[in-house]
Amino acid sequence: MKRFLFLTLMVLISVAANATDSLSVIYRIRLDRDIDKAAQRLVILGLEKAQEADADFVLLDLDTYGGAVDAADSIRSAILRYEKPVAAYVNMQAASAGALISIACDSIYMKTGSSIGAATVVDQSGNVMPDKYQSFMRGMMRSTAQANGRDPHIAESMTDTANVLSMTPSEAMEVGYCEGIYESADEVAAALTGEGQYVIRSMDDDMTWLDRLIQFLLNPVLQSIFMMMIIGGIFVEIRTPGIGLPLLTAIVGALLYFAPGYLGHLVSYWEILLFVAGLLLIGLEIFVIPGFGVAGITGIIAVVVSLAFAMVDNVELFHWDGTINLQPIIQPVGIVIISSAAAIFGSVWLVRKLYTTRSFDHIALRQEMKAEEGFTGVVTGLESYIGGTVTVFTDLRPGGKVQTEDGHVMEATLKFGGFAAKGEKLRVLSAEQGRLYCEKI
């Protein structure tokens, strides 16, 4: 009797195992946001997790009005390279960059009331970009459609600036851009498996806390703030004596800017090294080399290039045939320049506002020591030197010592910044708290 029960149990376990093995695993990635760097990482990470789960199908659940072309291109390339079938479920919009991503999938399914198309390239204000950008998008749309056996002329029509194409589900079915109209992901899963047994596995369930943190930090708004922290912190640190809070702000900004991209495999190590090299060149120019020349300019270029390249997928820039596609880098360079200008102007305004208040007295000493209160050691009566000339006694970077015409050596600072070598003549503009403020003659 025991032998019979044991054999029965083994048969039941075997049947259950075979039933589980016969289930088709469908890995669902929900993309319901603007197409940006965070969306790029989300899809690429989802494809990696689907591969780890040995999923039979990937279901990309789409609802987006589009976004950055370079991020969409990276997602498109990742889908085309993926070895197993990827199905797009348009739920409810696949506009602009979303249309490109949908066409890259092996099959497209749509929900009633949804639409696909309108892939004209526009700027941040919604204005149509010049024809060279449209030509780049048209080429991607055609090649992507051809890769999956779809009519390339239909895809190209989605970028037509004069009469842009956007299709309903029934219209998309007529031209072969939709395999079926379904109201839920479960219905799409049933269609993919031919009404067979399946299980839907959601990417949301596989996201770790680190994955979610990286996704949060890759938000474009936060990335812009981190970039302004870097530029603004460096600028204020250069313009103020000593090392303190501005440098710490720049370091924190750099960590928050580069670390999420590096951990998410979106930033390469050479981009970080280029950024560090740029900072070293700028520091060398300011503290070691007189004036401002090749090292400083090279350092600024290195910083700008590293920040810009960190925004795009290097695979889309450098192709196997040795060619370089600079189209995706144009917008990131513009963002870096605009953010840098905003950071510099904002830093100047902030420093002036903070300097007139007493809010930060616990960080920087600003106590006025008056002789009538018993303090000594502060040189007074320097007003007589205003308008006169002095000789640089030690290099000014921009602070140092100068020698007056009557032989006194005093603390001095170049009022408008810069560098003055020993022996140069300066004009005294003002005198405050025992220090002369000068300018070059």
C-alpha positions in Angstrom: 0.0 0.0 0.0 2.8 2.4 0.9 4.5 1.6 -2.4 1.3 2.4 -4.3 0.9 5.7 -2.6 4.5 6.6 -3.2 4.2 5.8 -6.9 1.0 7.8 -7.2 2.6 10.8 -5.5 5.6 10.7 -7.8 3.2 10.6 -10.8 1.3 13.6 -9.6 4.6 15.5 -9.0 5.7 14.6 -12.5 2.5 15.8 -14.1 2.6 19.0 -12.1 6.2 19.6 -13.2 5.3 19.0 -16.9 2.4 21.3 -16.6 4.6 24.0 -15.2 7.2 23.5 -17.9 4.5 23.8 -20.6 3.5 27.3 -19.4 4.7 30.1 -21.6 6.4 32.9 -19.6 5.5 36.4 -20.8 7.6 39.2 -19.3 5.7 42.5 -19.0 7.5 45.8 -19.1 5.3 48.8 -18.4 6.5 52.0 -20.2 4.1 54.8 -19.3 6.4 57.8 -19.2 8.3 60.2 -21.4 11.1 58.5 -23.4 14.3 59.7 -21.7 17.4 58.3 -20.1 15.4 56.7 -17.3 13.1 55.1 -19.7 16.0 53.8 -21.7 17.5 52.1 -18.7 14.1 50.8 -17.7 13.5 48.9 -21.0 17.1 47.7 -21.3 17.1 46.4 -17.7 13.7 44.8 -18.4 15.1 42.9 -21.4 18.0 41.7 -19.2 15.7 40.5 -16.5 13.5 38.8 -19.1 16.5 37.0 -20.4 17.5 35.9 -16.9 13.9 34.6 -16.3 14.1 32.7 -19.6 10.9 34.3 -20.8 9.3 33.1 -24.0 7.9 36.5 -24.9 8.5 40.1 -23.8 5.4 42.3 -23.7 6.2 46.0 -23.8 3.1 47.8 -22.4 3.3 51.3 -24.0 1.6 54.5 -23.2 3.8 57.5 -24.1 3.7 60.7 -26.1 7.4 60.4 -27.0 10.5 62.1 -25.8 14.3 62.1 -26.6 15.2 60.7 -29.9 18.6 59.4 -28.7 17.0 57.4 -25.9 14.3 56.0 -28.2 17.1 55.0 -30.7 18.9 53.1 -27.9 15.7 51.3 -26.9 15.0 50.5 -30.6 18.4 49.0 -31.0 18.1 46.9 -27.8 14.8 45.5 -29.0 16.1 44.7 -32.4 19.1 42.9 -30.9 16.9 40.9 -28.5 16.8 37.2 -29.5 13.3 36.3 -28.4 10.0 37.8 -29.6 9.1 41.3 -28.3 5.5 42.4 -28.6 4.3 46.0 -28.2 0.9 46.6 -26.6 -0.2 50.2 -27.4 -2.2 51.1 -24.3 -3.1 54.0 -25.1 -0.6 56.1 -27.0 2.5 55.4 -29.0 3.3 58.8 -30.4 6.6 60.1 -31.8 9.5 58.2 -30.1 6.9 55.7 -28.9 6.0 54.9 -32.5 9.6 54.2 -33.3 9.8 51.8 -30.3 6.6 50.0 -31.3 7.8 49.5 -34.9 11.0 47.9 -33.5 8.9 45.2 -31.9 8.2 41.9 -33.6 4.4 42.4 -33.3 2.1 45.3 -32.4 -1.2 45.0 -30.6 -3.4 48.0 -29.8 -6.2 48.9 -27.4 -9.5 50.3 -28.6 -9.2 54.1 -28.7 -5.4 54.1 -28.9 -3.2 55.6 -31.6 0.2 55.2 -33.1 2.3 57.6 -35.2 3.1 61.4 -35.3 6.9 60.9 -35.1 7.9 64.4 -36.3 11.0 65.6 -34.4 10.2 68.8 -32.3 12.1 70.8 -29.8 11.4 71.4 -26.1 8.7 74.1 -27.1 7.0 71.8 -29.6 8.4 73.6 -32.7 9.3 71.4 -35.7 13.0 70.9 -35.9 15.0 71.6 -39.2 14.9 69.0 -42.0 18.3 67.4 -41.1 16.7 66.2 -37.9 13.6 64.9 -39.7 15.8 63.1 -42.2 17.6 61.3 -39.4 14.3 60.2 -37.9 12.9 59.2 -41.3 15.9 57.0 -41.9 15.5 55.3 -38.5 11.7 54.7 -39.1 12.3 53.2 -42.6 15.2 50.9 -41.5 13.2 49.8 -38.4 10.1 49.0 -40.4 12.2 47.0 -43.0 13.9 45.0 -40.2 10.5 43.6 -39.2 9.0 43.3 -42.6 6.7 46.3 -42.5 6.0 48.9 -45.2 8.8 51.5 -44.8 6.8 54.2 -46.6 4.1 54.0 -43.9 6.7 54.5 -41.2 8.3 57.4 -43.1 4.9 59.0 -43.4 4.7 59.3 -39.6 7.5 61.9 -39.8 6.0 63.9 -42.6 6.0 67.6 -41.4 3.4 68.6 -44.0 0.9 65.8 -43.3 2.0 63.7 -40.4 0.5 60.2 -40.1 -1.2 58.9 -37.0 -3.3 55.7 -37.1 -6.2 54.2 -35.1 -6.1 50.5 -34.4 -8.3 49.5 -37.3 -6.3 51.8 -39.7 -3.0 50.2 -38.4 -4.4 46.7 -39.0 -5.3 47.6 -42.6 -1.6 48.5 -43.4 0.0 45.7 -41.4 1.1 47.8 -38.4 -1.2 46.1 -35.9 -1.7 42.3 -35.4 -4.9 42.7 -33.3 -7.1 44.9 -31.1 -7.3 43.8 -27.5 -8.5 45.4 -24.3 -6.0 44.0 -21.8 -2.5 42.5 -21.5 -4.0 39.1 -20.7 -5.8 39.1 -24.0 -2.5 40.0 -25.8 -0.8 37.2 -23.8 -3.4 34.7 -25.0 -2.9 35.8 -28.6 0.9 35.5 -28.3 0.6 31.9 -27.0 -2.1 30.8 -29.3 -4.6 30.4 -26.5 -2.1 28.2 -24.7 -1.2 28.1 -21.0 0.9 31.2 -19.9 2.0 33.2 -16.9 2.6 36.9 -17.0 5.6 38.0 -15.0 5.8 41.8 -14.3 9.1 43.7 -14.2 7.8 45.7 -11.2 8.0 42.6 -9.0 11.7 42.1 -9.9 12.8 45.7 -9.2 15.2 46.0 -6.3 15.5 49.1 -4.1 18.7 50.0 -5.9 17.0 49.7 -9.3 14.2 52.1 -8.1 16.8 54.5 -6.6 18.7 54.6 -9.9 15.5 55.2 -11.9 14.6 58.1 -9.5 18.0 59.7 -9.8 18.0 59.5 -13.6 15.0 61.8 -13.8 15.9 64.6 -16.3 14.9 67.4 -13.9 17.2 66.0 -11.1 20.0 65.4 -13.6 19.8 69.1 -14.6 20.0 70.1 -10.9 23.0 67.9 -10.3 24.7 69.4 -13.4 24.1 72.9 -12.0 25.4 71.8 -8.6 28.7 70.7 -10.4 29.2 73.9 -12.5 27.9 76.3 -9.8 30.0 74.7 -7.1 33.2 74.8 -9.2 32.6 78.4 -10.2 32.0 79.6 -6.6 35.0 77.7 -5.3 37.2 79.3 -7.9 35.9 82.8 -7.1 36.3 82.5 -3.3 39.4 81.9 -1.2 40.0 78.6 0.6 38.2 75.2 0.1 34.8 74.7 1.6 31.0 74.2 1.0 31.0 75.0 -2.8 33.5 72.3 -3.6 31.6 69.8 -1.4 28.4 70.8 -3.4 30.2 70.1 -6.7 31.5 66.7 -5.5 28.0 65.6 -4.3 26.5 66.8 -7.6 29.1 64.9 -9.6 28.4 61.7 -7.6 24.7 62.0 -8.1 25.1 62.8 -11.8 27.5 60.1 -12.8 26.9 57.2 -10.3 23.3 56.3 -11.4 24.3 56.2 -15.0 27.4 54.2 -14.3 25.5 51.7 -12.2 22.9 51.5 -14.8 25.5 50.8 -17.6 24.6 54.1 -19.3 27.9 55.9 -18.4 31.3 54.6 -19.3 34.4 54.8 -17.1 36.2 57.0 -19.7 33.5 59.7 -19.4 34.1 59.9 -15.6 37.9 59.9 -16.2 37.5 62.7 -18.8 35.5 64.7 -16.3 38.1 64.3 -13.5 40.9 65.2 -16.0 39.0 68.4 -17.0 38.8 69.4 -13.3 42.5 68.8 -12.8 43.3 70.9 -15.8 41.1 73.8 -14.6 42.7 73.6 -11.1 46.2 73.5 -12.7 45.4 76.6 -14.7 44.1 78.5 -11.7 46.6 77.6 -9.0 49.8 76.8 -10.9 50.0 78.3 -14.4 49.8 82.1 -14.6 46.9 83.6 -16.6 44.3 81.5 -18.4 45.2 79.6 -21.5 45.4 76.1 -23.1 45.1 74.1 -19.9 42.0 76.0 -18.7 40.2 75.9 -22.1 41.0 72.2 -22.5 39.7 71.5 -19.0 36.4 73.3 -19.7 36.0 71.5 -23.0 36.7 68.1 -21.3 34.1 68.8 -18.5 31.4 69.9 -21.1 32.1 66.8 -23.3 32.1 64.4 -20.4 28.8 65.8 -19.1 27.2 65.7 -22.5 28.4 62.2 -23.5 27.1 60.8 -20.1 23.6 61.6 -21.4 23.7 59.4 -24.4 24.3 55.7 -25.3 27.8 55.4 -26.7 26.7 52.4 -28.8 24.6 54.9 -30.9 27.6 57.2 -31.3 30.3 54.8 -32.3 29.4 52.2 -34.9 31.3 49.0 -35.7 32.3 50.3 -39.1 34.3 53.1 -37.5 31.9 55.9 -38.3 30.7 58.4 -35.7 27.1 59.6 -35.5 27.1 63.0 -33.8 23.4 63.7 -34.2 22.4 62.4 -30.8 25.1 64.5 -29.0 23.9 67.9 -30.3 21.0 68.3 -27.9 23.0 67.1 -24.8 25.8 69.6 -25.5 23.2 72.4 -25.7 21.7 71.2 -22.4 25.1 71.3 -20.7 25.9 74.8 -22.0 22.5 76.2 -21.0 22.7 74.5 -17.6 26.2 75.8 -17.1 25.2 79.4 -17.9 22.2 79.1 -15.5 24.4 77.7 -12.8 27.0 80.5 -13.1 24.5 83.3 -13.2 22.6 81.6 -10.3 25.7 81.3 -8.3 26.6 84.9 -8.7 23.2 86.0 -7.7 23.1 83.6 -4.7 26.5 84.6 -3.4 25.5 88.3 -3.5 22.3 87.6 -1.7 23.9 85.4 1.0 26.7 87.8 1.5 24.4 90.6 2.6 22.7 88.5 5.3 23.9 87.1 8.5 22.4 83.6 7.8 25.8 81.9 7.2 27.9 83.4 10.0 28.2 79.9 11.6 29.9 78.7 8.4 32.2 81.6 7.6 33.7 84.1 10.1 32.5 87.6 9.4 33.1 89.2 12.8 34.2 92.9 12.6 37.0 93.6 15.2 37.1 97.3 16.0 40.1 99.0 17.6 37.8 101.0 20.0 36.6 97.6 21.4 40.1 96.6 22.3 41.1 94.5 19.3 44.5 95.0 17.7 46.3 93.5 14.7 44.0 94.8 12.0 45.7 97.4 9.8 43.7 100.6 9.5 44.1 103.9 7.7 44.6 102.3 4.3 42.3 104.7 2.6 45.4 106.9 1.7 46.5 104.1 -0.7 43.3 104.2 -2.8 44.1 105.5 -6.3 47.8 104.9 -5.9 50.0 102.1 -7.3 51.5 99.1 -5.6 53.9 96.4 -6.7 53.1 92.7 -6.5 55.3 91.2 -3.8 54.0 87.6 -4.1 52.0 86.1 -6.9 48.3 87.0 -6.6 46.0 84.0 -7.3 43.9 86.3 -6.9 45.0 86.9 -3.3 48.6 87.5 -2.0 50.9 90.4 -0.9 51.8 93.7 -2.4 54.4 96.3 -1.5 53.4 100.0 -1.4 55.5 102.9 -2.6 56.5 103.6 1.0 57.8 100.1 1.5 55.0 98.4 3.4 54.0 94.8 2.5 50.3 94.3 2.8 47.6 91.7 2.0 45.9 92.4 -1.3 43.4 90.8 -3.7 42.6 91.3 -7.4 39.1 92.7 -7.1 38.0 91.2 -10.4 39.9 87.9 -10.1 42.7 86.6 -12.2 46.4 86.3 -11.7 49.2 88.8 -11.2 52.9 87.9 -11.2 55.5 89.2 -8.8 56.8 92.6 -9.9 53.6 93.7 -11.7 52.2 97.1 -11.0 48.6 97.4 -9.7 46.2 100.2 -9.0 44.4 100.3 -5.6 40.7 100.5 -6.0 39.5 100.1 -2.3 40.6 99.1 1.1 38.6 97.0 3.5 39.5 95.4 6.8 43.2 95.6 6.4 43.3 94.4 2.8 43.8 96.3 -0.5 41.6 95.5 -3.5 43.5 96.2 -6.7 43.3 95.9 -10.5 45.9 95.5 -13.2 47.1 98.7 -14.8 
